[in-house]
Amino acid sequence: MTVSISPYLQHLLDTRPGLWGCKDAQSNYIYVNRAFSVIAGLQHNGEIAGLADSDLPCNTEESARLFRAQDGEVIRKGQALRILDIHGYPDATLRYFITTKAPLRNAGQQIVGTIFHCRELNSVELIKLGTLLNQTAYSSEVAAWLASGSSHTINHPDRRSTLSPRALSIILRED
């Protein structure tokens, strides 16, 4: 089944701050805004339609399986996920994002994919988060959690959070 989004939703994704996009039920991209296409290494946001995370020119191949599992969970449970994403880039820099993935529904309210928003953490938020994590990082459990991958589900009802309520309040702050 081919999924498309309305011009109104495209307009919303294009005019909101941050990285926005939609994927179908197979985790293939339907649409992304210009900001996402730039960070993904594409010339135009229209180039992404039909691609999977593993097809992108940026360094997402390593995390593609995890992203697909997160998308599947959102679709199966019909609930949004909040995720701390840490991505390395070819210039050896790291960038940190809070990503929210939610069900994408058609006019009949059936879930047909996911809609996502990524908000990059700024320097002040990273310093605060780093300080808070440093206070708990002496725990081998927290260190193992952070080292276990580049994408971490946080504040999820089915999972115990390894971050303090204060750390969560900083990284989950909405713009």
N, C-alpha and C positions, 0 to 999 in steps of 0.2 A: 504494500500500500504506500503510495506516494503521499508524503505529508508536506503541506505548504503552510505558510503563515500569512496573515492578512497584512495589507499595506499599513494599517494602523499599528500593528505590533512591530513591524519593521521600523516605522517611524519612532516608536517608543525606544526600541533597542538602539537606534542610531543617535538619539538625542539625550540619553541618560549617561551620567558619568560612569566610568569603569568599562570593563570588558564584558560584553553581553553576547549571548548566542542561544541557539536552539539545536537540538539533535533529535533524530527520529528514534523509534523503539529499538533499532539495531545499533545505536550510538554513532550513527553517521550524521555529519553536520547538515543542517538545513540552511541555516543563516547565522552570520555573526556580524557584529558592527565593525566599523573601520579600525577602532582601537585594537580589537582582538586580532583582526587580520594582520595588522602591522607586527604585533608581538609573535604571531604564528609564522611570520616570514613570508607572507603572501603579498603580492602587489595590489590585488583587488579583493574585496570581501566576497565577491561572487565566485571566486575560484574554489571556495571551500565546500560548496554544495556537493554532497555525496561522499566526501572524504571521511575517513576515520582518524582518530588521534595518531595512530601509527603511520598515517600517510603524510602528516604535516612536515614541512621542512625544518621546523624548530625541533628542539630536543625533547619530544614528548613520547618517543617510541618506548622508552624504558617504563613510563608510567601508564601507557595505553591500556594495559590489561586491568589495572586498578581503576582507571577512569571508567572503563566499560562496566566493571562490577558496581561502582557507585551509581552509575546511570541505571543499571538493572535494579538496584535496590530501591531507588526513587520510583521507578515504574511499578515494581511489584508491590511496594507498600503504600504508594500514593502519598508519601510524605517527603517533605524537604529535608535535605542534609546540609550541614555546614561543615566545611572542610578547610584545614590549614594546608595550603599548597606551598611547597618550597621547590623552586626550579633553578637549576644551573643553566648557564648560557655559555656559548662558545668562548666568550671573552673572560671566562672564569668568575663571573659575578653570579651572585644568588639573588633571586627576587622572591618576595614572600607575599602571598595572597590569601585572603579569606574568600572562599568560593561558596556560594549558595546554589544548590541544584534543587529544582522543584519540578513537579509533574507538569508537562505541557498537555493541555486538554483541547480537544476539538469542540465544535459547536454543540455536540451531543454530550459533552462532559466526559468523554472517554479519554483515557490517557493514551497519547500517541507518541510521546517522547519526553524530553526534558528541556527545560529552559534554565540557563545558568547566568550568574553574575559573579565576576571576580573583582574584588577590591584590593588593590595593592596596599600593603601596610607601609605607612610613611616612617621616616627616621625616628621620630619621637615615639611612635607606637612600638617600633622594633626595640628601642632602648628600654622602654618600660617592660615589654614582654621578655627581653633578654635578662633584665634584672630579676624579674619574677621567676623565670625558668632557672636562672642560676641558683636561686634560693632552694629550688626543688631538684635541680639537676644532679645533686649528689646522690639522689636515689637512682639505683641502677635501672629501675623500672622506667623512669622518665627518660633517661639517657637511651635506653633500648628502644623506646617508643619513637623518639625523634630520629634515631639512626635507622629505623626500620624501613624508611621509604621517603618519598617526596610528597606524599599526599596523606593527610591524617584526618579522619572523621572526628569531629569534636561536638560536644553538646548534643549527643544523640541519646534518645531514651533507652535504647537497647544496649548501650555501651557505657561503662564506667569511665568518666573523664579522668585523665591524669593531670589536668591543669586545675589550679585553684580557681575558686569563683572570681577572685580579683583578676587573674590572668585572662579568664574567659571574658570578663566584662570589657577588658581592653581590646582584645582581638575581635570581639563580636560587635563592637560599636558600629552603628550605622552612620553613614555620612549624612 
